[in-house]
Amino acid sequence: MESLSTAKNESWLPWFLRGILILGFLILLGRLIELQIIKGPYYRSLSEGNRIRKVTIKAPRGRILARGGEVLVDNKKVTRKLVFNSDTGFSKTDDLTAASADELIKETMRYYPLGEKFAHIGGYLGEVNEKEVGRVNPRCPEKGPRKGGDLVGRGGLEEEYECTLSGTDGEELIEVNTLGKKVRVLGRREAIPGKDLKTWISFDLQAKVAESMSGKKGAVIVSDPNGQILALFSAPSFDPNWFIDKRYSGEVAALLTDEDLPLFNRAIGGQFHPGSVFKPVVAVAALSEGAIDENYTFNDPGVITIDKYSYSNWYFTQYGSTEGTIGLRRAIARSTDTFFYKIGELTGIDDLVKWAKKFGFDKETKIDLPGEISGLVPSPEWKKKVKNEIWFLGNTYHVSIGQGDLGVTPIEENQAISAIALGGELCSPKIAAEPKCKNLDIKKDYIEIIKEGMVDACSTGGTGYSFFDFTPQVGCKTGTAETNVDGKTHAWFTVFAPSDFPDIIATVLVERGGEGSKVAGPIAREIFDFWFSKNP
């Protein structure tokens, strides 16, 4: 017969076992609900992610066109092999070995037809850096954040007009099998190409200007009087195609260490003593401030001595001769230093600084290229602040002939001479945008006197002998600016034609090249011969 304790044990044990069974069932049910309902979409996306690849379709960049429609910067089609990785990624390679049709993808690659002849205007492309990845371009946020491996404009128009030239990438969804092979295309969003950019550049002239500066170091700017840039070149230059093709990584590395700085745009980023090409601005200041009038004359002594310092004229230094009694027109034509020392003294440094700034020598011209700097117009206040020195009359003499601490960029010089050629309208230079002009309020009579002096400079007896026999008549100014490097001088030449109603202005700088009339003048003549042979 069962005892009472035995009956109690038998009734407790089955219920305990049933509880364990029920608890286990509830745990399994909860886990099933979690996997199927709560985390189902998550695991489903992981599963799909393992077989679906999102392949970026790169948007072609817009082309850069010359004023006549010629292509300055283009795209060329390339075929690449699409390689899917074992994870969820992919890569593209130019190695098409054993590639099947399903693995090939068509893309575009940037191409620069003019190579180094258009490098500093066009710019080049480079991969986004770590700081740029994941960030949007604040000028065009609608194009979304940049991704690793994206190519963006570096320098030139490529950078300045990045938002115009860059497109919006597309995307293709591709299903792959467990071996990473393409199965089918699930969907596609087409890329939106960038927009073309039309410039004022003359295709043939740009190539000619680059050719004329072969083997030299310096810059050339050619424009119309209203500020439209017809050609701009900085020498030495580089081939922007090297930055696109990884086979030229060695050449790119050499550019970065080249002492001649081929990546440096001297036309807008170089500051140089202007020498005598600055004298027309001094003449405007002297006339406008009433320091002299059109009948003012000066008897050239060859050299002016103040205390123990001597300030000579180039003609006296080279040939031991003097110019005699001359007026403003003759002084411009002969580039007589002593004449400009004197009118600079009569005008005073404050008014010289005022007019230099009016002509834009202390600020950027706002040309539509990145990397521009402003010139330096020294003043007594500047010298005291920077050098802790007082201003002397000799400093005024130096500024009056474009020397001393005065520094200008070639684009500033071209802008200033364009203002004189245009009758007092200072126009901001532009390559693709519309130039804007402002009136400097210079009396027309003063402009005409200075233009006549510049015409005489390129006529028999003047310093610009490379244009003595040129037709149509030109106005010009030579410049030979001293430097602190082994007695070498910058060679300048600035010229416009026709002299009465100009339609082309050019400024040539050969860095530490010698005399302006001997070195820069022939380059300007070569450019004008080419231009007027096509535009008689």
C-alpha positions as CSV (number, residue, x, y, z in Angstrom):
1,M,0.0,0.0,0.0
2,E,1.4,3.6,-1.1
3,S,2.3,6.0,1.7
4,L,1.1,9.6,1.7
5,S,4.6,10.9,0.9
6,T,4.9,8.7,-2.1
7,A,1.7,10.0,-3.6
8,K,2.8,13.6,-3.1
9,N,6.1,13.0,-4.9
10,E,4.4,11.4,-7.9
11,S,2.0,14.3,-8.3
12,W,4.8,17.0,-8.2
13,L,7.2,15.5,-10.7
14,P,5.0,15.3,-13.8
15,W,3.9,18.9,-13.3
16,F,7.6,20.0,-13.1
17,L,8.5,18.2,-16.3
18,R,5.4,19.6,-18.0
19,G,6.5,23.1,-16.9
20,I,10.0,22.6,-18.4
21,L,8.5,21.5,-21.7
22,I,6.1,24.4,-21.8
23,L,8.9,26.9,-21.0
24,G,11.1,25.4,-23.7
25,F,8.3,25.7,-26.2
26,L,7.7,29.4,-25.3
27,I,11.4,30.1,-25.7
28,L,11.4,28.5,-29.2
29,L,8.3,30.4,-30.1
30,G,9.8,33.7,-28.9
31,R,12.9,33.1,-30.9
32,L,10.9,32.2,-34.0
33,I,8.9,35.4,-33.6
34,E,12.1,37.4,-33.2
35,L,13.7,35.9,-36.3
36,Q,10.7,35.9,-38.6
37,I,8.8,39.0,-37.5
38,I,11.0,41.4,-35.5
39,K,14.3,40.9,-37.3
40,G,13.0,39.3,-40.4
41,P,13.5,42.4,-42.7
42,Y,17.0,42.8,-41.3
43,Y,18.1,39.3,-42.1
44,R,16.3,39.4,-45.4
45,S,18.3,42.5,-46.3
46,L,21.5,40.8,-45.3
47,S,20.7,37.9,-47.5
48,E,19.8,40.1,-50.4
49,G,23.0,42.2,-49.8
50,N,25.1,39.2,-50.3
51,R,23.8,38.7,-53.8
52,I,23.0,42.3,-54.8
53,R,25.7,44.8,-55.8
54,K,25.1,48.5,-56.2
55,V,27.4,49.6,-59.0
56,T,28.0,53.3,-59.5
57,I,27.6,54.7,-63.0
58,K,30.0,57.6,-63.3
59,A,28.4,60.7,-64.8
60,P,30.4,62.2,-67.7
61,R,31.7,65.7,-67.0
62,G,30.7,68.6,-69.2
63,R,33.2,69.6,-71.9
64,I,35.1,72.9,-72.0
65,L,34.7,74.7,-75.3
66,A,36.6,77.5,-77.1
67,R,34.8,80.6,-78.3
68,G,34.4,79.0,-81.8
69,G,33.0,75.7,-80.4
70,E,36.3,73.8,-80.5
71,V,36.7,71.3,-77.7
72,L,39.4,72.3,-75.2
73,V,38.6,69.6,-72.6
74,D,36.8,66.4,-73.6
75,N,35.8,62.9,-72.5
76,K,36.8,59.7,-74.2
77,K,35.1,56.4,-73.9
78,V,36.9,53.5,-72.1
79,T,36.0,49.9,-71.4
80,R,36.7,48.5,-68.0
81,K,36.2,45.1,-66.3
82,L,33.8,44.9,-63.4
83,V,35.2,42.6,-60.7
84,F,32.9,41.6,-57.8
85,N,34.5,40.9,-54.5
86,S,33.7,38.0,-52.1
87,D,32.0,40.5,-49.8
88,T,29.4,43.1,-50.9
89,G,31.9,45.2,-52.9
90,F,33.2,45.5,-56.4
91,S,36.1,47.1,-58.3
92,K,36.9,48.2,-61.8
93,T,40.1,47.4,-63.7
94,D,41.6,48.3,-67.0
95,D,42.9,44.7,-67.4
96,L,40.4,43.1,-69.7
97,T,42.1,39.7,-69.8
98,A,39.6,36.8,-70.1
99,A,36.7,39.2,-69.5
100,S,33.3,38.1,-70.6
101,A,30.7,40.4,-72.1
102,D,28.8,40.5,-68.8
103,E,31.8,41.8,-66.9
104,L,32.5,44.8,-69.2
105,I,31.4,48.3,-68.4
106,K,31.6,51.4,-70.5
107,E,32.7,54.7,-68.9
108,T,34.2,58.0,-69.8
109,M,37.7,59.3,-69.0
110,R,38.7,63.0,-69.0
111,Y,40.9,63.9,-72.0
112,Y,42.8,67.2,-72.6
113,P,43.5,67.5,-76.3
114,L,45.9,70.5,-76.0
115,G,47.8,68.9,-73.2
116,E,50.2,71.3,-71.5
117,K,49.1,74.2,-73.8
118,F,45.9,74.6,-71.8
119,A,46.8,73.2,-68.5
120,H,46.7,76.3,-66.3
121,I,43.4,77.4,-67.6
122,G,41.7,73.9,-67.8
123,G,43.1,72.5,-64.6
124,Y,43.0,68.7,-64.0
125,L,41.2,66.1,-62.0
126,G,42.2,64.5,-58.7
127,E,40.7,62.0,-56.3
128,V,38.8,63.4,-53.3
129,N,40.9,63.5,-50.1
130,E,40.0,62.1,-46.7
131,K,38.5,65.4,-45.5
132,E,36.3,65.6,-48.6
133,V,34.8,62.1,-48.4
134,G,31.2,62.2,-47.2
135,R,31.0,65.9,-47.5
136,V,28.9,67.9,-50.0
137,N,30.2,70.8,-52.1
138,P,28.6,73.8,-50.5
139,R,28.2,75.5,-53.9
140,C,26.1,72.6,-55.2
141,P,24.7,70.5,-52.3
142,E,22.1,69.0,-54.5
143,K,24.7,66.7,-56.0
144,G,25.1,64.9,-52.7
145,P,28.2,63.9,-50.6
146,R,31.4,62.9,-52.3
147,K,32.5,59.3,-52.2
148,G,35.9,57.7,-52.0
149,G,37.5,57.4,-55.4
150,D,35.5,60.3,-56.9
151,L,37.4,62.7,-59.2
152,V,37.0,66.4,-58.7
153,G,38.4,69.5,-60.3
154,R,41.8,70.7,-59.2
155,G,42.9,74.1,-60.4
156,G,41.7,76.0,-63.5
157,L,38.2,75.9,-64.9
158,E,37.8,72.3,-63.7
159,E,37.8,73.5,-60.1
160,E,36.2,77.0,-60.6
161,Y,33.2,75.5,-62.5
162,E,33.1,72.2,-60.6
163,C,29.3,72.5,-60.0
164,T,28.7,73.1,-63.7
165,L,31.0,70.5,-65.2
166,S,30.3,67.7,-62.7
167,G,27.2,65.5,-63.3
168,T,25.2,63.3,-60.9
169,D,26.2,59.7,-60.8
170,G,23.7,56.9,-61.6
171,E,23.5,53.4,-60.2
172,E,22.9,49.9,-61.3
173,L,21.6,47.0,-59.1
174,I,23.2,43.7,-60.2
175,E,22.4,40.3,-58.8
176,V,25.3,37.9,-58.4
177,N,25.6,34.2,-57.5
178,T,27.6,32.7,-54.7
179,L,30.7,32.7,-56.9
180,G,30.4,36.5,-57.5
181,K,29.3,36.1,-61.1
182,K,26.7,38.4,-62.6
183,V,23.3,36.9,-62.8
184,R,21.1,39.7,-64.0
185,V,20.5,43.5,-63.8
186,L,17.7,44.2,-61.3
187,G,17.4,48.0,-61.9
188,R,19.2,51.0,-63.2
189,R,19.2,54.8,-62.5
190,E,20.9,56.7,-65.4
191,A,23.6,59.2,-64.7
192,I,23.0,62.9,-65.4
193,P,26.0,64.3,-67.4
194,G,27.5,67.6,-66.4
195,K,26.9,70.7,-68.5
196,D,29.3,72.0,-71.2
197,L,31.2,75.3,-70.4
198,K,31.7,77.8,-73.2
199,T,34.8,80.1,-72.9
200,W,36.2,83.2,-74.6
201,I,39.4,81.3,-75.5
202,S,40.6,81.3,-79.1
203,F,41.6,77.7,-79.7
204,D,44.3,78.5,-82.4
205,L,45.6,81.5,-80.5
206,Q,46.0,79.6,-77.2
207,A,48.0,76.9,-79.0
208,K,50.2,79.6,-80.7
209,V,50.8,81.5,-77.4
210,A,52.0,78.2,-75.8
211,E,54.2,77.5,-78.7
212,S,55.8,81.0,-78.5
213,M,56.8,80.4,-74.9
214,S,58.4,77.1,-75.4
215,G,61.6,76.7,-73.4
216,K,60.9,79.9,-71.4
217,K,59.7,80.7,-67.9
218,G,56.9,83.3,-67.6
219,A,53.4,84.1,-68.6
220,V,51.3,85.5,-71.5
221,I,47.8,87.0,-71.4
222,V,45.9,88.0,-74.5
223,S,42.5,89.7,-74.1
224,D,40.1,92.0,-75.9
225,P,39.6,95.4,-74.4
226,N,36.4,94.4,-72.5
227,G,38.1,91.8,-70.4
228,Q,37.4,88.6,-72.4
229,I,40.5,86.4,-72.2
230,L,41.5,85.1,-75.6
231,A,44.6,83.2,-74.4
232,L,46.4,82.7,-71.1
233,F,49.5,80.7,-70.6
234,S,52.0,80.0,-67.8
235,A,55.4,78.5,-68.6
236,P,56.7,75.9,-67.8
237,S,53.5,73.9,-68.0
238,F,52.4,70.3,-67.5
239,D,50.2,67.7,-69.1
240,P,46.9,67.3,-67.2
241,N,46.4,63.9,-68.8
242,W,49.1,62.5,-66.5
243,F,46.8,63.0,-63.5
244,I,44.1,60.7,-65.1
245,D,46.3,57.8,-66.2
246,K,48.0,56.0,-63.3
247,R,50.8,54.9,-65.7
248,Y,52.2,58.5,-65.4
249,S,52.5,58.5,-61.6
250,G,56.2,59.0,-61.9
251,E,55.8,62.1,-64.0
252,V,53.2,63.5,-61.6
253,A,55.6,63.0,-58.7
254,A,58.4,64.7,-60.6
255,L,56.1,67.7,-61.2
256,L,55.8,68.2,-57.4
257,T,59.5,68.5,-56.9
258,D,60.4,70.4,-60.1
259,E,62.3,73.6,-59.1
260,D,60.7,75.5,-62.1
261,L,57.3,75.0,-60.5
262,P,55.3,73.8,-63.6
263,L,52.1,73.6,-61.6
264,F,52.3,77.2,-60.5
265,N,50.2,79.6,-62.6
266,R,52.5,82.6,-63.0
267,A,49.9,84.6,-64.9
268,I,47.6,85.0,-61.9
269,G,49.6,83.8,-58.9
270,G,53.1,85.3,-59.5
271,Q,54.1,88.7,-58.1
272,F,56.8,90.4,-60.1
273,H,58.4,93.9,-60.3
274,P,56.8,95.4,-63.3
275,G,59.6,97.8,-64.3
276,S,58.7,100.4,-67.0
277,V,55.3,98.8,-68.0
278,F,54.1,100.5,-64.8
279,K,55.0,104.0,-66.1
280,P,51.7,104.7,-68.0
281,V,50.0,104.5,-64.6
282,V,52.5,107.0,-63.1
283,A,51.7,109.3,-66.1
284,V,48.0,109.1,-65.4
285,A,48.5,109.9,-61.8
286,A,50.8,112.9,-62.6
287,L,48.3,114.4,-65.1
288,S,45.2,113.7,-63.1
289,E,46.6,115.2,-59.9
290,G,47.8,118.3,-61.7
291,A,51.5,117.6,-60.9
292,I,52.2,118.2,-64.6
293,D,50.3,119.2,-67.7
294,E,50.6,118.0,-71.3
295,N,53.2,120.7,-72.0
296,Y,55.5,119.7,-69.1
297,T,59.1,119.1,-70.2
298,F,62.2,117.9,-68.4
299,N,65.9,118.1,-69.2
300,D,67.3,114.7,-68.7
301,P,70.6,114.8,-66.8
302,G,71.2,111.1,-67.2
303,V,71.4,110.6,-63.5
304,I,69.9,112.2,-60.4
305,T,71.9,112.3,-57.2
306,I,70.4,112.7,-53.7
307,D,73.0,112.8,-50.9
308,K,75.1,109.7,-51.7
309,Y,72.5,107.9,-53.7
310,S,72.4,108.0,-57.5
311,Y,69.3,107.3,-59.7
312,S,70.2,106.9,-63.3
313,N,68.4,106.5,-66.6
314,W,68.9,103.2,-68.5
315,Y,70.1,105.1,-71.6
316,F,72.8,106.8,-69.6
317,T,73.8,103.5,-67.9
318,Q,74.1,101.6,-71.1
319,Y,75.4,104.2,-73.6
320,G,76.5,107.2,-71.5
321,S,74.1,109.5,-73.3
322,T,71.2,111.7,-72.2
323,E,67.8,112.3,-73.8
324,G,67.9,116.1,-73.7
325,T,64.7,118.1,-73.1
326,I,61.7,115.8,-73.4
327,G,58.0,115.8,-72.8
328,L,55.6,113.1,-71.5
329,R,55.0,111.5,-74.9
330,R,58.8,111.2,-75.6
331,A,59.5,110.0,-72.1
332,I,57.0,107.1,-72.5
333,A,58.4,106.2,-75.9
334,R,61.9,106.3,-74.7
335,S,61.1,104.9,-71.2
336,T,63.2,107.7,-69.6
337,D,63.7,106.8,-66.0
338,T,64.9,110.3,-64.8
339,F,61.7,111.9,-66.2
340,F,59.5,109.5,-64.2
341,Y,61.6,110.0,-61.1
342,K,60.8,113.6,-61.3
343,I,57.1,113.4,-62.0
344,G,56.8,110.8,-59.3
345,E,58.4,113.2,-56.9
346,L,56.1,116.0,-58.1
347,T,53.0,113.8,-57.7
348,G,53.9,112.3,-54.3
349,I,53.8,108.8,-53.1
350,D,50.3,109.1,-51.6
351,D,48.7,110.0,-55.0
352,L,50.9,107.4,-56.8
353,V,49.5,104.8,-54.4
354,K,46.0,106.0,-54.9
355,W,46.1,105.7,-58.6
356,A,47.9,102.3,-58.5
357,K,45.0,101.1,-56.4
358,K,42.5,102.6,-58.8
359,F,44.0,100.5,-61.5
360,G,43.6,97.5,-59.4
361,F,47.2,96.7,-58.5
362,D,46.4,96.0,-54.8
363,K,43.5,93.5,-55.2
364,E,42.6,90.4,-57.2
365,T,41.1,91.0,-60.6
366,K,38.5,88.4,-59.9
367,I,39.3,86.4,-62.9
368,D,37.3,83.1,-62.9
369,L,40.3,80.9,-62.0
370,P,41.3,79.7,-58.5
371,G,44.7,80.6,-57.1
372,E,44.8,84.3,-57.9
373,I,46.7,86.7,-55.6
374,S,46.9,90.5,-55.4
375,G,49.8,92.7,-56.1
376,L,51.7,94.8,-53.5
377,V,51.6,98.6,-53.7
378,P,54.0,99.9,-51.0
379,S,53.3,103.0,-49.1
380,P,54.9,104.9,-46.1
381,E,52.4,103.3,-43.8
382,W,53.1,99.8,-45.2
383,K,56.9,100.3,-44.9
384,K,56.7,101.4,-41.3
385,K,54.4,98.5,-40.4
386,V,56.2,95.8,-42.2
387,K,59.8,96.9,-42.2
388,N,59.7,99.4,-39.3
389,E,61.5,101.9,-41.6
390,I,60.6,105.5,-42.7
391,W,59.9,106.4,-46.3
392,F,62.5,108.2,-48.4
393,L,62.3,110.1,-51.6
394,G,64.4,107.2,-53.2
395,N,61.5,104.9,-52.4
396,T,59.2,107.1,-54.4
397,Y,61.7,107.1,-57.3
398,H,61.7,103.3,-57.3
399,V,57.9,103.1,-57.3
400,S,57.8,105.6,-60.2
401,I,59.7,103.3,-62.5
402,G,58.0,100.1,-61.3
403,Q,60.8,98.9,-58.9
404,G,61.4,98.8,-55.2
405,D,58.8,96.9,-53.2
406,L,56.2,97.2,-55.9
407,G,54.9,93.9,-57.1
408,V,52.2,93.1,-59.7
409,T,50.7,90.0,-61.3
410,P,50.7,89.7,-65.1
411,I,46.9,89.6,-65.1
412,E,46.8,92.9,-63.2
413,E,49.2,94.5,-65.6
414,N,47.2,93.4,-68.6
415,Q,44.0,94.7,-66.9
416,A,45.6,98.1,-66.3
417,I,46.9,98.6,-69.8
418,S,43.6,97.4,-71.2
419,A,42.0,100.3,-69.2
420,I,44.2,102.8,-71.0
421,A,43.6,101.2,-74.4
422,L,39.9,101.3,-73.8
423,G,39.9,104.9,-72.7
424,G,39.6,104.6,-69.0
425,E,37.3,101.6,-68.6
426,L,38.7,99.0,-66.1
427,C,37.2,95.6,-66.9
428,S,37.6,92.5,-64.8
429,P,39.2,89.7,-66.9
430,K,37.0,86.6,-67.5
431,I,37.5,83.3,-69.2
432,A,34.0,82.0,-69.2
433,A,31.9,84.6,-67.3
434,E,30.8,88.0,-68.5
435,P,33.3,90.7,-67.7
436,K,32.2,93.8,-65.7
437,C,33.7,97.2,-66.3
438,K,33.9,100.5,-64.3
439,N,34.9,103.9,-65.4
440,L,38.1,105.3,-63.7
441,D,37.1,108.9,-64.4
442,I,40.3,109.8,-66.3
443,K,40.1,112.7,-68.7
444,K,40.1,111.6,-72.3
445,D,42.8,114.1,-73.2
446,Y,45.1,112.4,-70.7
447,I,44.4,109.0,-72.0
448,E,45.2,110.2,-75.6
449,I,48.5,111.7,-74.5
450,I,49.6,108.4,-72.9
451,K,48.4,106.3,-75.9
452,E,50.3,108.6,-78.3
453,G,53.4,108.0,-76.2
454,M,52.8,104.2,-76.4
455,V,52.3,104.5,-80.1
456,D,55.7,106.3,-80.3
457,A,57.2,103.5,-78.3
458,C,56.5,101.1,-81.1
459,S,57.5,103.5,-83.8
460,T,61.0,104.4,-85.1
461,G,63.0,105.9,-82.2
462,G,61.0,104.1,-79.5
463,T,62.0,101.2,-77.4
464,G,59.6,98.6,-78.9
465,Y,61.6,98.0,-82.1
466,S,60.1,94.6,-82.8
467,F,56.9,96.4,-83.9
468,F,58.4,99.3,-85.9
469,D,57.1,97.8,-89.2
470,F,53.9,96.3,-87.9
471,T,50.5,97.0,-89.5
472,P,48.0,98.1,-88.1
473,Q,49.5,100.7,-85.8
474,V,50.0,99.5,-82.2
475,G,50.6,101.1,-78.8
476,C,53.1,99.4,-76.6
477,K,55.4,99.7,-73.6
478,T,58.6,97.8,-72.8
479,G,59.8,96.9,-69.4
480,T,63.0,95.6,-67.9
481,A,62.6,95.0,-64.2
482,E,65.6,94.4,-61.9
483,T,65.6,91.5,-59.5
484,N,67.8,90.4,-56.7
485,V,69.0,87.3,-58.5
486,D,72.5,87.6,-60.0
487,G,71.6,90.8,-61.8
488,K,69.0,89.1,-63.9
489,T,65.9,91.1,-65.1
490,H,62.3,90.3,-65.9
491,A,61.5,91.0,-69.5
492,W,58.1,92.7,-70.0
493,F,56.2,93.8,-73.1
494,T,52.6,95.0,-73.2
495,V,50.9,96.0,-76.5
496,F,47.5,96.7,-78.0
497,A,46.2,97.1,-81.6
498,P,44.9,98.9,-83.5
499,S,46.0,101.9,-81.5
500,D,42.9,104.0,-82.2
501,F,40.2,101.3,-81.6
502,P,41.9,98.3,-80.0
503,D,40.5,94.9,-80.3
504,I,43.4,92.9,-78.8
505,I,45.8,93.5,-75.9
506,A,48.7,91.3,-74.9
507,T,51.1,91.2,-72.0
508,V,54.2,89.1,-72.1
509,L,56.5,88.3,-69.1
510,V,59.7,86.3,-69.4
511,E,60.8,85.7,-65.8
512,R,64.5,86.7,-65.4
513,G,64.7,86.6,-69.2
514,G,66.6,89.9,-69.9
515,E,65.5,93.1,-71.6
516,G,61.9,93.5,-72.5
517,S,62.5,94.9,-76.0
518,K,64.9,92.1,-76.9
519,V,63.2,89.1,-75.2
520,A,59.5,89.7,-74.6
521,G,58.9,92.0,-77.6
522,P,59.6,89.4,-80.3
523,I,57.2,87.0,-78.5
524,A,54.5,89.6,-78.6
525,R,55.2,90.3,-82.3
526,E,55.0,86.6,-83.1
527,I,51.6,86.5,-81.4
528,F,50.3,89.6,-83.2
529,D,51.5,88.3,-86.5
530,F,49.5,85.2,-86.0
531,W,46.4,87.0,-84.8
532,F,46.2,89.6,-87.6
533,S,47.0,87.1,-90.3
534,K,43.8,85.4,-89.3
535,N,41.9,88.6,-88.4
536,P,43.3,91.2,-91.0
